[in-house]
Amino acid sequence: MSEIRVTSVVGENGGDRVGLTTGLTVGPLTGTTGIGATISHQGHAQFAGVCTATSFSGSGANLTGLTAGITMIDQYYLTATKTGTAGQELYLNADFIRVSGNLTGAGHIGTGMTKSGEIFSFPSTGIYLINFRTNVAQDSGSSANRYAENKIYVTTNNSSYTTVSMGLDGIVSDSGERFGHPTAEFVFDVTNTSTHKCKFSVQSGNNAFKIYSVGTGRMDTVVTFTRLGDT
């Protein structure tokens, strides 16, 4: 039986080369359209440059090095107004529930957060954007310290909590009930779901105040969690 051994096959233009030395190398190809190829190899196939495809088939379960994009987004909101005294710091726990399934058209991506009392736990490690928006109504009274603030607390040891972000909004109305709308935001690197957690609080100035909510039908005070990527 005869055989022919070559290291490459070159097209008539001298540029469409197929290399056969160790595996299969194809390219560069010129003037070709509508060509498909199947490559089977015991190791791996490697492409130098740009590989463009219109579609892929298969589950991709064994692929590595790919970024899946946003795999989790979740929201919790206050469903009943909470009342605080002057200077009191209120933590959000009771009546702070997941938005999905409670508002028309609302949804979430992924497993979502879990909450025990005022403490929030993350479903997986990753880099998370936390956005905390609040509506605060301050009762009439002293004209001093008319402000509303909200805070994001995090822990990395499941014990001691630190304020990492605070929103502050002045309240300028001179009479009646007055409103402030502070927003706090933080990008949290969650490297361990057992130790990295967060909680939220609201505070006002020298007067009694309310963390405002019209009920279950609208978001007035809300926290949004978005997983941006891997840690």
Secondary structure, DSSP 8 states (H G I E B T S, - for coil): ------SEEE-TTS--EEE-SSS-EE----S--S-------SS-----S----S---S--TT--S------EEEEEEE-S-EEE-TT-EEE--TTEEESTTTSTT---BSS--EEETTEEE-SSSEEEEEEEE--EEE-S--SSS-EEEEEEEEESSSS--EEEEEEEEE---SSS-EEE--EEEEEEEES-TTT-EEEEEEEESSS-EEE----TTS-SSEEEEEEEE--
